[in-house]
Amino acid sequence: MSEQRPTLAELRQRIDKIDQDIHQLINQRAVCAQQVAEVKKAEDPTIKSFYRPEREAQVLQMVMQRNQGPLAGETVARLFREIMSACLALESPLNIAFLGPNGTFTHAAALKHFGHAALTQPLATIDEVFREVEAGSVNYGVVPVENSSEGVVNHTLDCFMASSLKIIGEVELRIHQNLLVAKGTQIKHISRIYSHQQSLAQCRKWLDAHFPKVERVAVSSNAEAARMVKSEWHSAAIAGETAAELYDLTILHANIEDNPNNTTRFLIIGTEEVPASGDDKTSLIVAAHNEAGALYHILEPFYRHNISLTRIETRPAQNDIWSYVFFIDFEGHQQQPHVKVVLDEIKARVREMRILGSYPKAVL
Ligand SMILES: C=C(O[C@@H]1C=C(C(=O)O)C=C[C@H]1O)C(=O)O
């Protein structure tokens, strides 16, 4: 005889039992994390934060590797992200500054990276985020660095030139833009659309097709755009879902970005160096000599040692109007022997080289 299908009551009983087990295990895990904090404190009584980016990346990598479904690896990793965040906050929650206001994509990136138990503090400019991290009034900062359709955030790169802060992590975020209005506003009322200029650019074709005659106004952030339309019945904003929720706006059209793979990359900045996680990236600033083949001489060692570059950007140097500096990201950690060899070779060939940091690649 074939086995009978369990009843609803039986299934719920089974779920209750599993929940009890999960609950107990999560608390057992939290106790272990507390004990880890005690060990760290004993090793270093002046320790300021128990957060270890390389260890958290490894935990998430293990979750993804062992996952057998039916839940997707990313879904389970996100749950573990929140469990780690809560465990860490039990000792002392992390203070994270980000390019605000609340409801921006940078806010979403900060929560994606540190989980919801972190205390997040919105700041008005990228410079302020750098300054607060330098001053030690927050543990880490989150700033945008590049968008897949609109390119690099130059201001963030310029801040690195004037700062000794390190990159301790990266976050990648799929960006979905939405057309938002205050409750009661109808499409025919809309005479103006506010957003950050990058978001307006990311939705250019959609706007040309749907609102060719409506004025587009660039403001300081998407969240600011959302805040403004709350009291303007004839205006709309382009922003993410977080801003819609925060300002209680109606989503008239969802996912209006021209490129469905639109992603933005953010950097986590801090003061310490991060040990290797096993799957890392390194970022450099290099000021080349003013001579023929300068860029070739910088890139050639990477080729010879078979190291993949993931990005290269050029910015005008701030102290010499005829020179350029290069921002280079590549795969590997500065403590790995083959990476050390390449870094030494490059250093000997350039005017100046600074390692911005080695950090775990984004897992989620
Ligand atoms: C528990 C530790 O400390 C923190 C908490 C972690 C966790 O909950 O898994 C991981 C790394 C640290 O941010 C540790 O270093 O192992």
The ligand as an SDF file (V2000), in Angstrom:
LIG
                    3D

 16 16  0  0  0  0  0  0  0  0999 V2000
   32.0820   34.6320   15.7420 C   0  0  0  0  0  0  0  0  0  0  0  0
   33.0190   35.4450   15.2100 C   0  0  0  0  0  0  0  0  0  0  0  0
   32.9140   36.8290   15.2170 O   0  0  0  0  0  0  0  0  0  0  0  0
   32.0200   37.5230   14.3670 C   0  0  0  0  0  0  0  0  0  0  0  0
   30.7820   36.7810   14.1250 C   0  0  0  0  0  0  0  0  0  0  0  0
   30.7460   35.8020   13.1260 C   0  0  0  0  0  0  0  0  0  0  0  0
   29.6250   34.7970   13.0430 C   0  0  0  0  0  0  0  0  0  0  0  0
   28.5770   35.0150   13.6530 O   0  0  0  0  0  0  0  0  0  0  0  0
   29.8130   33.7480   12.4010 O   0  0  0  0  0  0  0  0  0  0  0  0
   31.7750   35.7680   12.1650 C   0  0  0  0  0  0  0  0  0  0  0  0
   32.8030   36.6740   12.1820 C   0  0  0  0  0  0  0  0  0  0  0  0
   32.8010   37.8260   13.0930 C   0  0  0  0  0  0  0  0  0  0  0  0
   32.2320   38.9280   12.4290 O   0  0  0  0  0  0  0  0  0  0  0  0
   34.2510   34.8520   14.5980 C   0  0  0  0  0  0  0  0  0  0  0  0
   35.2020   35.5870   14.3310 O   0  0  0  0  0  0  0  0  0  0  0  0
   34.2720   33.6200   14.3830 O   0  0  0  0  0  0  0  0  0  0  0  0
  1  2  2  0
  2  3  1  0
  2 14  1  0
  3  4  1  0
  4  5  1  0
  4 12  1  0
  5  6  2  0
  6  7  1  0
  6 10  1  0
  7  8  2  0
  7  9  1  0
 10 11  2  0
 11 12  1  0
 12 13  1  0
 14 15  2  0
 14 16  1  0
M  END
$$$$
